[in-house]
């Protein structure tokens, strides 16, 4: 996870550095649709990892305490909805960039 965050940070830093000097007449690779699609891909990957981890933890919790399955399921569904909302926010931002 540390390597992924470091790579994401360096890529973001490089994107900002290259986007600063782009002339007005030509369109840079880091403008518009590319940035929108890249940010959406990163958000979707993070969402998938987070949802997988949440479901695994919920399944483990139900396996340890079957009587609490209803409460665990409800809490998990609310958490998954909030995680998915983050990707929807990125999708709205991607449409705004275009």
N, C-alpha and C positions, 0 to 999 in steps of 0.2 A: 504494500500500500504506500510505503514511503517513496519507493521508486516511481510509482504512478503519479503521486502528488508533485514530486520534483520535476518529472517530465512535463506534466501539465503546466506547472509554473514557468518552466523555461520556454515552452512553446508559446504561452501567452505573452511572455516578455519579448520573445522574438517577433511575434505578430505585431505588438505595439511598436517595436523599434523599426520594423520595415514599413509600417503604415504611416509613419510620421513624414517621410521624405517623398511620398508619391506625388508626382506632378498632377495638376488638375486635369489636363487634357487626356491622360491615359488612366485606365482603371487598374488598380493594383489587385494582386491575387487576394489580399487580405481585406478587401472591401466587399460589401454587399452579400451576395448569396453564399460565397465560400465560408465566411465567418458565421453566417446564420446556420448553415448545415453542419459545420464543425461544432458549434456550441450545442446544437440539438443532439448530435451524436454523443458528445461527452456527457450531456445530461441524461440521455437514455441509458448509457452504459452505467453511470453511477446509480441511476434509479433501479436498474436490473440487479445490480449487486446488493443494494440496500434492501430491496424487496425479497431477494433470496435469503439474505441473512435474517430478516424479520420472520419469514415463514419458517425457516429452520429453527429459530428460537421458540416460536409458538408451538411447533410440533414437539419439540423437546419438552416444553412446559406441560403440554397435554399428556405426554408419555409419563412424566413424573407425577402428575396430579390429575387424573381423569375427571374428578369432580369439578374442577375449575375450567373445564373445556369451554363452556359458554362465555365466561368472562374473558378468557384468553382470546377466543375467536373474535369477540366484539372489539376488544382493544387492538387486535391485529388488523382488522378490517379498517378501523379508523386510522391507524398508523400507515397502512398501505395507501389509503386515499390521500393522506397528507404528503407522502413521498411522491405519489403520482402527480400531485398538484404542482410540484416543483418543475417537472418536465413540461407541464402545460404552460407554466409561466415562461419557460425558455422558448416554447413554440410560439407564444404570442410575441415575445421579443424578436424572434427570428422573422416573423411576418412584418414586424415594424421596421426591421433593417432593410428588407427588400423594398 
